[in-house]
Amino acid sequence: MKVDVCIVGAGPGGALLAYLLAKKNVSVMLIERTNQIGKTFRGEHLNEEGESILKKHYLFDRVEKLGLLRMEQLEYWHNGELFKTIYPDPNVGHLGIHVPQAHLLQVIIEAAKECPSFQFMLNTKVDELVQDENGLYCGVKAVQDGRKVLIESELVIGADGRYSTVRKKANLDYTIRNHGYDLLWARIPAPENWTPSIKMALIGEMQLSLFTQVKGFIQIGWSIEEDSYAQLRKQPFTPFIDQLIHAFPELEQTVRENITSWKDFVLLDVFSSTSKNWGEKGVALIGDAVHTMTPTGAYGVNSALKDADTLASLIDHNTITQLDLASCASERKQEIARIQALQIEKEQAFVSHFTVMV
């Protein structure tokens, strides 16, 4: 198979880039290693920038029809009691929007399929990047359902996440920063009349966050010390979960019914990363593949969408082979550095919200 651009990774960034290029009649192959869209967990909260990008490309209304939820307030709790509430700017109307990843990807990929120049391959794992006689990358070798495939392209995009195969195979640099914590995820049904909100509490010195989700669920994000989960699992489960109930007593019934063992948590090892080089020799990176974000502030998916929007604006039939990939990312690099610094600042300042209470 031969296309203009091959995009590896059908998360929000990769899918949006594929759609925007296909709209320009640039032939695109979008590759996803899993057998269905949205199978791999990624961030699901849009901020104003993510919302703006979807509206710019007339995708937001289609996503809203499938279902999304605007956060109406941010709350800080201590010992089971609410002590501070923050409301959104009336001009914005929310403090973030929960959009199930499956809804977002379904809309983007369905829109892309309306473009004749778009192709999509699920259950396809990239094994190797292909180089020409001049050392330029000109495609990928992959395996789909046990069958080897070769996809030739003028540009390969790595949108395949923080453990990016494309980045690794292209030997592009990246620097990891540990943040001193990992994260336990869990999801529980929300009690009746639960306000769409983000709720924060402090357990020990670690952050506990609740995010209301579409269809009546709550996502729990519980920070634990880095690399501590193996030892934590050896300890009794009930005292651990009692801390959650003490922080948010209203959740006792749903917590005890739905979180009954350590197996009901999913572990995310938290780190951020940066890359000096976002692309060279026919390969470019976007999203977590080039700048992994921590969960703080839910910037990851929004930054990936912005990467896609920015890169798509620079690519058409006449520019693919002439792109200066090293300079394309100059504007985005500054913005990403700012956001990652802001994430660190938020993490370090979290305890200060509770200073008057402890």
N, C-alpha and C positions, 0 to 999 in steps of 0.2 A: 504494500500500500504506500501511496505517496501523497503527502499533504504539504501545505505551506508551513503550518505550525502544529507540533505535537505537544499536548499539555498532559502532564502526568499528575494525577490527583484531582478527583472530582469533588473536592470540598467547595465551600462558597467562593473562595478566590479563583480556583481553577475553573469552576463552572461558569462564573461570571465572565472571566476573560474569554473563554471559549465562545460564549454567546455574543459578546461585543465584537469579537473578530469575525465570527460567522455573519453577523449583520452587515459587515463591510465586504462580504463575499470573499474573505480570506478563508481558504479551506483549512479546517481544523479537525484534528482527531483528539478527543478527550478520553483519557485512559483512567480507569478506576480499578484498584486491586481487589476490592470486595465485590460481592455478587449482588449488592443492592445499594442504592444511594442512601446516605444518611446512616449507614450501619456503624461507622466509627464515630464515637462521641467527640463532638467539638463544641466550642462555645455557642450559646444560643441567645445571647442578648445583644440587640442592636442599640447603639447610641445615636446621637443626632447625625453624625457623619454617615453611618451605615444606612440610616433611614433616608438621608438626602440622596445617597447614591442610587438606592433602589427606586426612589421617586424620579430621579433624573432619567432613568432608563425605563420608566413606566412599568415597573415590576411590583411596586409596593402594594398597589390595590389588589393585585392578583394574589399576593401573599396573604393579605388581610382577609380575603374571602375564604382561604383555607383555615385561618385562625392564628391570631396573635394576641398578646396581652400587654397593655401599657401599665407600667408600675406607677402607682398613685402616690406613694410616699416611701421614705427611708426612715427606719426606726432604730433606735439604740435601746437595748434592754439590759437590766442588771438585776440579778436575783429574782427573775420572774416578773419584773415590773418595768414598764415603759418609762423612760425618763427624757427622751429627746426625739422629736419628729421633724423631718425635713420634707418640704413639699416642692414640687417642680415649679420652675419658671412658667408662668401662665402662657408665655409665648412659645414654649416648647411642649407643654402639656403632659410630660411624663418624665420619669427618672430612669429610662431604659425600657426597651420593649422585648418581651420574651417571644421569640419566633422559633418554633420547633425546627431543627435542622432539616428534617424531612420535608417540611412545608417549603422552606426556602429553596432547597435544591430541586424539588419537584417543579416549582414555578420557573426557575432559571433554565433547567434542562428542557422542559416542555417548550419554552420560548425558543431555545436554541434549535430544537428539532424542527421548528418551522422554517429554518434557514437551510437551503439545499447544500450549503458548503460545510455543514456540521455533521460529524460522525462521532459515535460514542461506543466504547468497548468496556463492559463490566468484566469482573473476574479476570483481570489481566495484570500480570505482575511483570514489571520491567526488571530485566536482569543485567542489561548492558547498554551503554551508549555507543553509537556508531560514529567513527571518525573517517573523514576522507583523507586523501593523500597529503593534504596540507595541514592535517591535524585539527580541522574544524569539525565540530559535532554536526552530524547530518541525519540523525535519526536514533531510534531505539530498537533493541531486540527485546522481545517480551514473550511470555507464555500465557495463553488464554485457554482455559479448560484442557490443559495438557498439550496444546498445540502451539508450536513455536511460530511467532509472527515477527516480521520485519516491517517497521514503519519508517519510511524515509521522510525527512522534513528539512526545511531551511532553518527552522528555529525550534529548539526543545525548551519547554518551560517546566521547571520543577515547582509544582504546587502541592507537593506530597508530604507536607507536614514536618514536624520538628526532627524526625529521624529520616529525613529525605534521602532516598536512594539516588536521585539525580544529583544532588549536592555531593554525595559521597563518590559517585562514579566519575564526576567531573573534577574531583579533587579541589573543590572550592573551599576556602577557609571558613571557619566559624569558631567563635569563642564562647564558651559556656560560663554562665554565672549562676552559682547556687544561691538560694535565698533563705536557707535555713529552715525551710518547712516543706512538708508534703501535704497533700489534700485528700481527705476522704469524702467521696460523693455518695449520696443516697437519695432516693426519691420516695415520698410518701403522699397519700391522699390528703388534701387539705380539709380541715373542719368546715362545716357549713358557714356561709357568710364571711369567709376569709377575704380580707381586703387585698387586692393586688399590690404587693409591697415587697420591699427588701428589708429584712430584719437582721440586726447585728447584735452579737453578745460577745463577752470575753470570758473564756474558761481558762483559768490559770493565766498564762500570758498569751494564749492562742486565740485566734479569731474563729468564731462560729457565725455562719451566714445562712440565711434562709431566703430563697428566691421563689416567688410565686410563679407557677407555670400555667400554660394553657390547659384546659380540660380538667381543672380542679386538682392540680398537684403542687407539691412544694419540693424544690430541690434543696438539699442540705449540702453545704460546703464547709467542712470541718478541718481546720488547719491542725496538723500535728508536727512534732519535731521531725526534722529531716532524717530519713533512714530509721525511724523508730517503729515502723509498723510491724516488722517481724517480731519484735519483743512485745509490742502492744497486744498482738493476737494471742500471746501466751497467757495474758492476764484474764481474769474473769470479765465477762462481757457486761453483766448487769450494772456494776458500779460506773462503768464508762458511759453507758446510755442514760443512766440516772442524771448525769450532768446536763445532758440535753433537755431532759424533762424539767429539771430545776430551772434552767434558763428560760424555757418556754412552756409553762405548765399547761397551757391550753392544748398542747400537742400530745399529752400523755397517752391518750387512748390510741391515736393513730400511730404513734411511735412504737408502742408496745405490740401492736398488732402487725406492724409491717417491718420493723427492724428487730429481728429476733436472734441474730448471730452476726459474727464478723463477716460472713459471706454476703450480707446485705449491703456492705460498703464496697465501693470501687476505689482503688488507690490511684492517684495521679502523682507521679514524681515531678515536683515543681522545679523548673529552672528557666532561665531566659538565655537567649543567645543572640549574638550579632555576627555579621559577616562584613568584612571590608569590601569584598568583591561580590556584587549581586549578579554577575554574569560575564561570560567571555566565550569567545570561539564558538558561538552558535548556541549557547546555553544561558538561560536566565532563570532566576529564582524569585518567587513571590511568597508572601504569607509566612507561616511558621518555618518554612524551609530556609528562609534567609534571616528572619528575625523572630525567634520564638518569644512569645509573651507569657508572663505568668497570668493566672486567672484574675488578679487584682484589677478591678475596674472594668473587666469584660471588654478589653480592647482588641483581643486577638482577631475575632471574625471581622470586626469593622476595619482593622488595618489591612487584612487580606483583601477585602472588597475594594479598599482605596488603592492598594497596589494594582489590582486588576484594572480598575478604571483608569489609572494613570498610564499603565503600560499600553493598554488598548488604544489610548489616544495617540500613541506614537507609532503604531503599526498599521501599515496598509500594504497593498501589493508592491508598492514602489520602495518601501522603506525596510522591508524585512532583512534583506542582506546587507543593508547599509547602517543598521542600528549600531550606535556606539553603546554597547551594553554597560560598559564601565561608568559612563556618565549619565545614562538614563535614570539612574536611581538617586541622583544627587539631592533632589528636593525631598524625596521620600526618606532618605537616610537621616536628614536633619529632623524630620517629624518623628521618625521612629525613636531616635535618640532622646527626644523630648518626652515621648510617652513612656519609654522604659525608665527614665529618670523619675517621672511622675509616679510610676508604679512603686518604685523603691521608696519614694517619699511617703506614699499612702501606707505602705506596709509598716514603715518605721513609726508613723504617727498614729496608727490605729489605737494603741493603748491609751493615748492621750484623750480620746473621747470619753474614757471611763475614769479619768483621774479623780474627778470629784466624787465618784461613787465608791472607789475602793480605798 
